[in-house]
Amino acid sequence: MHPLRLRFTLPAAVLVALVLGVVLAGRGGAAGVNICPATGPACLTAQLLPGQLRVGSDGVVIARFQNQASSNASHTVISVTLPAGTTPISITSSPAATCTLATLSCSFGSVAGKGVAKVFVRFTVTSSSGNAIAGATLTFDEGNGTSPTTDTVTAQSNAGVFNAGTTTGVNGKCTSSGSSLAAFSAGESISATYPAALASLNLPCTPVDTGVGGTIPGFTKNVVFVDLPLLSGNGLATLTIVFDTLPPGVNNVNQARLYEVPPTGSPFLVPDCVAGALPAGADACVNGKKKSGSSGVQFTVLAKGLGGDPKFNM
């Protein structure tokens, strides 16, 4: 399950019984025995964001290298391979490096011990794919006498989905500033309005996706989800979540309760906001609730972006 994803659903009256994964780098042989050790955290990761995109929308691939040694990695180059059905728009890096769009690569020179280098490639989706995977390649010189002159490490990204046509159950894009986005099914919908990504993330665009998933045990309504990076301003997005009908055993809107579905563990009640702000320790809160149509309910939710939190290594 996507570790950055906020997922919500609506339970019945009695409950029976939030996401950009990263595939770890390949570190075979003696490559980078200190800078990229065979065990422990991966020195190179790749992310494709957002995970759901429509043809014609933009996305971003993030390649991230962290030197695991205390010594420098010299002659460091990071390159990116985009999924099929995409066209690159721009390539940037953090810290600043010599980057080339034609080769989708950045040359950093020396990366200090424990230092981090990132490459961002923004792209446009040109055709659909159910299994869109990007890649990253890192080359460097460890200079310890036990590794090859040039060490090479590779990583694959999470698998994205590129949707064509008028698919409405999922939606995603990466825009230069804040925006809004919506997805819906026959019985549920979610829309998000959000500011730009936090500037310190150095992202070339703000990757967000929304969608409607399946049900989980003990719940009769489909799960709705949103993936958000850390956001600028107050750091919050405003979500409008609608369930067209109330679940069995819930007789009126006042009885309806929204639950968050974490990556692991049991669903838990989304708390009410406190004076228009998140309660301490919460990543989402209900800021309003009202009847929708003849027999449904609409929740207004404030949600914090999680993508870029250091624990997720963005």
N, C-alpha and C positions, 0 to 999 in steps of 0.2 A: 504494500500500500504506500502511496505517496506520503512521505513524512511531513510535507509542508501543507497538506490539504486540510481545509476545514470542511467537515461534513455534518449535515444536519438532517433530522427527520422528525416525524410526528408520531408519538406512540398512541396506542389505544388507551382506554381508561386504566387498565392494569398492565404494567410492563411484564411480559413473560421473560423469565430468566434475565488536526484535524491534524507536498507532497510530492519532485523532481527527483525518481530514484537515480542513483549513480552506480554504475558498474565499476568495480574496482579495477585498477590498472593491472595489466599483465606484467609480472616482474620475474620472468624466468631467468635461469642461469645466474651469472655473476654480475649482471647489470646493476650498476649503482649500489654496491653492497652497503654503503653508508648513507648516501644521499637518498637512495630508494631501497631501503632494506626489504628483505623477503617477507618479514613479518611486521605486524603493527599497521598503523594507518597508511593508506595508499598515498604515494607521493604525487600521483597524477590522477585527476578525476575529470569527467566530462559530463555536462548537463545540457539537455535540450529543453528549452523553455519557451512558451508554456507547452505542456504535454499534449494538448488538443488544439489544433489549428485548422482553419478553413483555407481552401485554395484562394490565393490573393492576399492573405494576411501575412504579417511579418512574425518572425520568431528570432531567437538568439541561441547560439551555442556558447557555453562558457567552458573553457579549458583552464584548469587550476593546478598549478605545481607548487608544492611546499617542500622545500629542502629539509630533509629529516636529520641532516648532519649539522655539526657545529662549524664545519669548513665550507668554503665557497664552492658552488657549482659553476664552472667556467664554460664559455662557449655555449650558453644555454639557448636553445631554439624550441619554440612550441608551435606546432602546426595543427590545423583543424581539417577534418574531412566532413563535408556536409552530407546529409542524406540525399538520395536520389529525389528528383522532383523539386529542387530548390535552386534559387539563384542568389549568390552572395550580394550584399549591398555595401557593407562596410566591415572593416576590421580595426579594433582598437585594443589597447592593453593597459594593464596596471601592474607595476609602474610603467611609464612611457618607454617604449621600445621601438626598434626599427621594424615596421610591419609592412607586408606586401599583400595587397588584395588578390593579385593574380595567383599567388601560391598559398594564400590563407595561412601565412606564417609570420611569427614575430621573433626577432633576435634580441635577446636581453643581455647578452654578454655574460657578466658574472652575477649570480644570485647568491646573496649572503647566506651563511648558515642559519637555518630555521626561517629563512625568508620565504615570501610567497610571490609568485608571478602569475598573472591571469591574462587570458586572451578572450576577447569577445567578438564573435562573428554574427552580425545581423544578416538575416536572409529573408527572402520572400518565397512562399510556397507556390509552386506552379502546377503541381499535379498531386492527386490523392495517393495515400499510402496508409496501410494498416499497421505498418511496422517500420517507422522511420527512425533510424539510428545514426547518430553522428559519432565521430571518432576524434581522438587527440593523440598526437605523437610528441614525445619529448626527447630531445637529444642534448647531451651535456658531457663534460669531461670531469670525472671525479678526481683524477690526478693522485690516486693513492698507490699506484704500482701494482694493484691486484685486479683491477677491472680493465676492460678494453679501453683504448684511447678515447673512443666515443661510446658512451652508454646510450641505449635506446629503450624507451619505455612507451607502452601504448595503453590506451583506455578507450572503452566504449561508453556511450551515454545511455540513459534510460530510453526506452522505446516510445516514440511519440506517434500520434495518429493525425494524419492530414485528411480532412473531410472535404468532399466535393458536393456541389449542388446545394440543396436547401435544407440540409440536415440541421435540426434545431435542438436536438437533445444535448449536444455539447457545442461549445463555442470558445474560441481563444484568439488572442492577438497580442502583439508587442508594439506599443505606440510610443511616440517620442515624448508625450506628456500624459497626464491623467486622462481618463476616458470613462466609458460605461460599456457594459457587456451583459447579455442576457442569454439564457437557455431555458427550454421548457419542453414538457411532455404533455400528454393528454390530461394529467391530473396534478402536476406540480410545475412550478417555475421558480427561477432564481435570477435576479438581476443585481449587478454590482456597479456602483459609482465610486471611483477611487482617484486619489492624486497620483502624481508621478512617483516612481521608485525613489528611495532615499539616495541622495546624490553621492554619498560615500561608497555606495556599491559600485559606482562607475559603469553601470549598465548603459548600453546605447539606446535602450527602449525599456518600457515597463511591461513585463510579461505577466499576463493574467489569463486564466481560463475558468469557465463555469460549466456546470452540467448537471444532468439528472442521471443517477445510477440506479441500481437495483434495490431490493428490499433486504433487510437483515432480520434474523430471528427475533420475534417479539414485537415487530413493528409491521404495520400494514401499509404504510406509505413508502414510496421510493425515497432514497437518500438524494439530497441535492448537495453540490459541492462547489467550492471556489478555491483556487490557488492564487496566492498573493505574495509578492515580495515585500520586504520591509518598505514602508511608504513614507513619503515626506509629510510635512505639515504635522498634524496630530497623529499621524501613523495609522489612521483608521479608514476603512472603506465602509460605505453604507450599502447593506444588502436588503433587498426586498424579496421575501420568500413567501410564496403563495401555495397553499394546498386547496384544491377546488372543492373538496368535501371533507368533512370531519370524519375521523376514524370511528369504528364501532365502539360504543360505550361512552363516547364524548358527545354530550347533548347540546353544548353551546360554546361559543368562542371563549368565554371566561375559563372554561375547563381545559382548553387546548394548551399544551406545553410543548416547547421545542427542545429537542435533545441534540447534543453534539456527539458525534461518533469518532472517537480517537483512533489513531493507528493501531493501538493495542489496548486491551482492557474493555470495560463495559461502557456503553453510552451514559452520558450524564446530562442533567438538566442545565440548559443555558440560563445563567442568572439574568435578572433584570439589570439594566444600566443604572448607574447612580449619578443623577444630575447630568445625564448625557455623556457619561464617561464609563470606561470599563472598571468593574470592581477589581480590587487587588488580586493578582494572580490569574485573571481570566483573559482569554484571547478573543472572546466574543460575548455580547450581551444583547438582550432584547430591549429595544428602545421604543417599542410601540406594538400594538396588536389590535386588529379590528376585523370585522366580518368582511368576507370577500364573496361577491355574488350572492346567491340564495342560500348556500349551505357550506361555504368554505371559510378559511381564515388566512389573513395576511399578517406576517411578522416583519417589522423593521428591525434589522440587526446591525449593530456596529461590530466590525471585525478587524483584528490586527493582522497585518501581513507578517508571515513567518519566514519567507524565503530571504536568506541573507543573514539570518541568525548564525553566529559563529559555530554553534553546535551542528549546523547542517553544512558547513564548509563551502558556502557559496563564495 
